[in-house]
Amino acid sequence: MSKNIDIRFTAKPLSSGNLQVKFYIRNGRKSSYGYLLTRSECTEEEILEEIKQRLARRTESRMDLLRFTFKNRWKDDHQFFLYSA
């Protein structure tokens, strides 16, 4: 993952007690946006780290799929959605 990624986000509290985080990613090549469902007590730093970790995990999973090696750690993440802008 590139070091010069700009991640901006807004958080909206839900009635369930969780936070819905909408984030925007700009890294020069292409822009993306997405959503993350997380605990309400997360700090801004924890939210940023969570987004970075899930992006890295998604990149690793994509590489595994391209090589046709399925691993047990790959699964759908229904609390993290990423779209290209």
C-alpha positions as CSV (number, residue, x, y, z in Angstrom):
1,M,0.0,0.0,0.0
2,S,1.3,3.4,-0.9
3,K,2.5,5.8,1.8
4,N,0.9,8.9,0.3
5,I,-2.7,7.9,0.7
6,D,-5.1,10.6,1.8
7,I,-8.0,9.2,3.9
8,R,-10.8,11.4,5.1
9,F,-13.9,10.2,6.8
10,T,-17.2,11.2,8.5
11,A,-18.9,9.1,11.2
12,K,-22.6,8.8,11.9
13,P,-23.9,7.2,15.1
14,L,-26.6,4.6,14.5
15,S,-29.5,3.6,16.7
16,S,-27.8,0.2,17.3
17,G,-25.0,2.0,19.1
18,N,-22.5,1.4,16.3
19,L,-20.8,4.0,14.0
20,Q,-21.3,4.1,10.3
21,V,-18.1,5.6,8.9
22,K,-18.0,6.9,5.3
23,F,-14.5,7.3,4.0
24,Y,-12.8,8.8,1.0
25,I,-9.4,7.6,-0.3
26,R,-7.2,9.6,-2.7
27,N,-3.8,8.2,-3.6
28,G,-3.0,9.8,-7.0
29,R,-3.8,6.9,-9.2
30,K,-7.5,6.6,-8.4
31,S,-10.0,7.6,-5.9
32,S,-12.2,5.3,-3.8
33,Y,-14.9,5.6,-1.2
34,G,-16.5,3.2,1.2
35,Y,-18.3,2.4,4.4
36,L,-17.2,0.8,7.6
37,L,-19.4,-0.4,10.5
38,T,-17.5,-0.1,13.8
39,R,-18.0,0.3,17.6
40,S,-19.2,3.6,18.8
41,E,-16.3,4.0,21.3
42,C,-13.5,4.0,18.6
43,T,-11.3,7.1,18.4
44,E,-10.3,8.8,15.2
45,E,-6.9,7.1,15.2
46,E,-8.5,3.7,15.7
47,I,-10.9,4.3,12.8
48,L,-8.0,5.3,10.5
49,E,-6.0,2.2,11.5
50,E,-9.0,-0.1,11.0
51,I,-9.5,1.3,7.5
52,K,-5.8,0.9,6.6
53,Q,-5.8,-2.7,8.0
54,R,-8.9,-3.7,6.1
55,L,-7.5,-2.2,2.9
56,A,-4.3,-4.1,3.3
57,R,-6.2,-7.3,4.0
58,R,-8.3,-6.8,0.9
59,T,-5.2,-6.3,-1.2
60,E,-3.7,-9.5,0.2
61,S,-6.9,-11.4,-0.5
62,R,-7.0,-10.1,-4.1
63,M,-3.4,-11.3,-4.7
64,D,-4.3,-14.7,-3.3
65,L,-7.3,-14.9,-5.6
66,L,-5.2,-14.0,-8.6
67,R,-2.8,-16.9,-7.8
68,F,-5.7,-19.3,-7.2
69,T,-4.6,-20.1,-3.7
70,F,-7.5,-19.9,-1.4
71,K,-6.6,-19.5,2.3
72,N,-8.7,-19.8,5.4
73,R,-8.3,-16.1,6.3
74,W,-10.1,-14.9,3.1
75,K,-13.8,-14.3,3.6
76,D,-16.3,-11.7,2.7
77,D,-16.3,-8.7,5.0
78,H,-19.8,-7.5,5.5
79,Q,-18.8,-4.5,7.7
80,F,-16.4,-3.0,5.1
81,F,-17.4,-1.9,1.6
82,L,-15.1,-0.2,-0.9
83,Y,-16.1,1.3,-4.2
84,S,-14.1,3.1,-6.9
85,A,-15.0,6.7,-7.6
